[in-house]
Amino acid sequence: MTSTLLGASLVAYFTASVLYLANLHIKHRHLAAYGTAAAGVGFALQTTRLVLQTLTHATPFANAPEAIFFLSWAIAALYLVILVWFRLPAVGALAMPLSVIALALVYRFPVAPGEPLASGGWIRIHIVAIVGSFALFALAFCCAVFYLVQNKLLKSKRIRGMFRRLPPLETIDALGHTLAAIGFPLLTLGIATGIVGVEMAKLQMQLSGLKLFAAGLTWGVYAVYLLAHSLSGWRGKRANWILIIGALLTALTTALHSFA
């Protein structure tokens, strides 16, 4: 049942990705609505599977595949919130493919459940905080990419086609900042509780020097971005390039993290 829900949600998100990307290039009034419908179906299927996994394992992240599945779910959930709140379906053209990639990575790991990751309260908080922050940073990355694309189209005076489907520069810049500002304290909480949880539970060391360095560097990049944005008034291309660098470091930190 859960594998069927996984495959169905992957198909739904892939369909949403295609429709949202087509919406940027094809003038059709209903493409975005169809994409939203597909995204909603995928999210409903994912949520159903998440509930079933929670009832079975008492945690939605019992192993590596479930943690990545949770990340995909969080990205989709945040995108739908943005869609309802800001009416920006263009963001789905990048958000949905990110959810697809995360879901596809679930198949990269063994399907047999291993020992529960969240064996203690601190570790549970750590995983939820880290996954939540990474999902927020993923959406901030989408905003940064669209800002840079929009800015380039504006400078080249290509104000037709995709340009008309993208959000205004000020809107997308403010949204990216808001997402990063919410994700930063979650990342801080995740790093802190991860260290405390591993120490208190006396588990095998899961934060090697390289992993801790990557997490600290990611934290530092977002700290610089928020300080520069708030104190120095950084906006525009420089600030959004920092968001992209931060997202790449987030991906590196995820790849280095051990779920075993």
C-alpha positions in Angstrom: 0.0 0.0 0.0 2.7 2.5 1.0 4.8 1.7 -2.1 1.7 2.3 -4.3 1.2 5.6 -2.6 4.8 6.5 -3.1 4.7 5.7 -6.8 1.4 7.5 -7.3 2.6 10.7 -5.6 5.8 10.6 -7.7 3.7 10.4 -10.9 1.4 13.2 -9.7 4.4 15.5 -8.8 6.1 14.7 -12.1 2.8 15.7 -13.9 2.6 18.9 -11.9 6.2 19.7 -12.8 5.6 19.3 -16.5 2.4 21.4 -16.4 4.1 24.2 -14.4 7.1 24.3 -16.7 4.8 24.4 -19.7 2.9 27.2 -18.1 6.0 29.4 -18.2 6.3 29.0 -22.0 2.9 28.3 -23.3 0.0 30.8 -23.2 -2.8 28.6 -21.8 -5.0 29.9 -19.0 -5.6 26.5 -17.4 -2.1 25.0 -17.4 -1.3 26.4 -13.9 -4.6 25.2 -12.6 -4.0 21.7 -13.9 -0.5 21.8 -12.4 -2.0 22.8 -9.0 -4.5 20.0 -9.2 -1.8 17.5 -9.8 0.3 18.9 -7.0 -2.6 18.7 -4.7 -3.3 15.1 -5.6 0.4 14.2 -5.0 0.4 16.0 -1.7 -2.8 14.2 -0.6 -1.2 10.8 -1.5 2.0 11.7 0.3 0.2 12.8 3.4 -1.8 9.6 3.4 1.4 7.6 3.2 3.0 9.8 5.9 0.1 9.1 8.2 0.3 5.3 7.6 4.0 5.3 8.2 3.6 7.3 11.4 1.0 4.9 12.7 3.2 1.9 11.8 6.6 3.2 13.0 5.6 6.0 15.5 7.7 8.3 13.5 7.7 9.4 9.8 11.4 9.1 9.5 12.4 5.7 10.7 15.2 5.4 8.2 16.9 7.2 5.4 14.2 6.8 2.7 11.5 8.0 5.1 13.6 11.1 6.1 14.0 12.0 2.4 10.3 11.3 1.8 9.5 13.7 4.6 11.7 16.3 2.9 9.8 15.9 -0.3 6.5 16.3 1.6 7.7 19.4 3.4 8.8 21.1 0.1 5.4 20.3 -1.4 3.5 21.5 1.7 5.5 24.8 1.8 4.9 25.4 -1.9 1.1 24.9 -1.5 1.2 27.4 1.4 3.0 29.9 -0.9 0.5 29.2 -3.6 -2.5 29.9 -1.4 -0.9 32.9 0.3 1.0 34.7 -2.5 -0.7 33.3 -5.6 2.6 32.4 -7.3 2.2 29.3 -9.4 5.4 30.0 -11.2 7.3 28.8 -8.1 5.9 25.4 -8.7 8.0 25.1 -11.9 11.0 24.5 -9.6 9.4 23.4 -6.4 7.7 20.4 -7.9 10.8 19.1 -9.7 12.6 19.3 -6.3 9.9 17.2 -4.7 10.2 14.7 -7.6 14.0 14.5 -7.2 13.6 13.8 -3.4 11.0 11.2 -4.0 13.1 9.5 -6.7 16.0 9.4 -4.2 13.8 7.3 -1.9 14.3 4.4 -4.4 18.1 4.9 -4.1 18.0 3.4 -0.6 17.1 -0.1 0.5 13.4 -0.4 1.1 13.7 -2.6 4.2 13.2 -0.6 7.4 16.2 -0.3 9.6 16.7 0.8 13.1 14.6 3.9 14.0 16.5 7.1 13.5 14.4 9.1 16.0 15.1 7.0 19.1 15.1 10.0 21.4 13.4 13.2 21.8 16.4 15.4 20.9 17.0 13.4 17.7 13.3 13.7 16.7 13.5 17.5 17.1 16.8 17.5 15.2 15.3 15.7 12.2 12.2 17.8 12.1 14.1 21.0 12.4 16.8 20.0 9.8 14.2 18.8 7.3 12.0 21.8 7.8 15.0 24.2 7.3 16.2 22.4 4.2 12.7 22.5 2.7 12.5 26.3 3.4 15.9 26.8 1.9 14.9 24.8 -1.2 12.0 27.1 -1.8 14.3 30.1 -1.2 16.5 28.7 -3.9 13.6 28.6 -6.3 12.9 32.2 -5.5 16.6 33.2 -6.1 16.7 31.4 -9.5 13.5 33.1 -10.6 14.8 36.4 -9.5 18.0 36.0 -11.5 16.1 34.8 -14.6 13.6 37.7 -14.3 16.4 40.2 -13.8 18.2 38.9 -16.9 15.0 39.0 -19.0 14.3 42.5 -17.9 17.8 43.8 -18.7 17.6 42.1 -22.2 14.1 43.7 -22.6 12.6 40.3 -23.3 9.3 41.1 -21.7 7.2 38.5 -23.5 6.5 34.8 -23.0 8.0 33.5 -19.7 8.6 37.0 -18.4 4.9 37.6 -18.1 4.5 34.4 -16.0 7.2 35.2 -13.5 6.5 37.1 -10.2 7.7 40.7 -9.8 11.3 41.1 -8.7 10.4 42.8 -5.4 7.9 40.0 -4.5 10.2 37.1 -5.3 13.1 38.8 -3.5 11.0 39.4 -0.4 9.6 35.9 -0.4 13.1 34.4 -0.7 14.3 36.4 2.3 11.2 35.4 4.4 11.8 31.7 3.7 15.5 32.0 4.6 14.7 34.0 7.7 12.3 31.2 8.9 14.7 28.4 7.9 17.7 29.9 9.7 16.5 29.4 13.3 15.3 25.9 12.4 18.7 25.1 11.0 20.3 26.4 14.2 17.9 24.3 16.3 18.6 21.3 14.2 22.4 21.6 14.5 22.2 22.2 18.2 19.8 19.4 19.0 21.7 17.0 16.7 24.9 17.5 18.7 23.1 17.3 22.0 21.0 14.3 21.0 24.0 12.3 19.8 26.0 13.1 22.9 23.1 12.3 25.3 22.2 9.1 23.7 25.8 8.0 23.4 25.3 6.9 19.8 28.0 6.2 17.3 29.3 9.6 16.2 27.1 10.8 13.2 28.7 14.2 12.8 32.2 13.6 11.4 34.4 16.6 11.0 33.5 17.0 7.3 29.7 16.8 8.1 30.0 19.3 11.0 32.1 21.6 8.8 29.5 21.5 6.0 26.6 22.2 8.4 28.5 25.0 10.0 29.5 26.5 6.6 25.8 26.3 5.6 24.8 28.1 8.8 27.4 30.7 8.2 26.3 31.5 4.6 22.7 32.0 5.7 23.8 34.1 8.6 25.8 36.3 6.3 22.8 36.6 3.9 20.4 37.6 6.7 22.8 40.1 8.2 23.7 41.6 4.9 20.0 41.8 4.0 19.0 43.4 7.3 22.0 45.6 8.2 23.5 46.5 4.9 20.4 46.5 2.8 21.7 43.9 0.3 19.1 43.2 -2.3 19.1 42.0 -5.9 21.6 39.7 -7.6 24.3 39.5 -4.9 21.8 38.5 -2.2 20.1 35.9 -4.4 23.4 34.4 -5.4 24.1 33.9 -1.7 20.8 32.0 -1.4 21.8 29.8 -4.3 25.2 29.1 -2.7 23.5 28.3 0.5 21.1 25.8 -1.2 24.1 24.1 -2.8 25.7 23.7 0.6 22.4 22.4 2.0 22.5 19.7 -0.7 26.1 18.9 0.2 25.2 18.7 3.9 22.3 16.3 3.1 24.5 14.1 1.0 27.1 13.9 3.7 24.6 13.2 6.5 24.5 9.6 7.8 21.2 8.0 8.4 22.6 4.7 9.5 
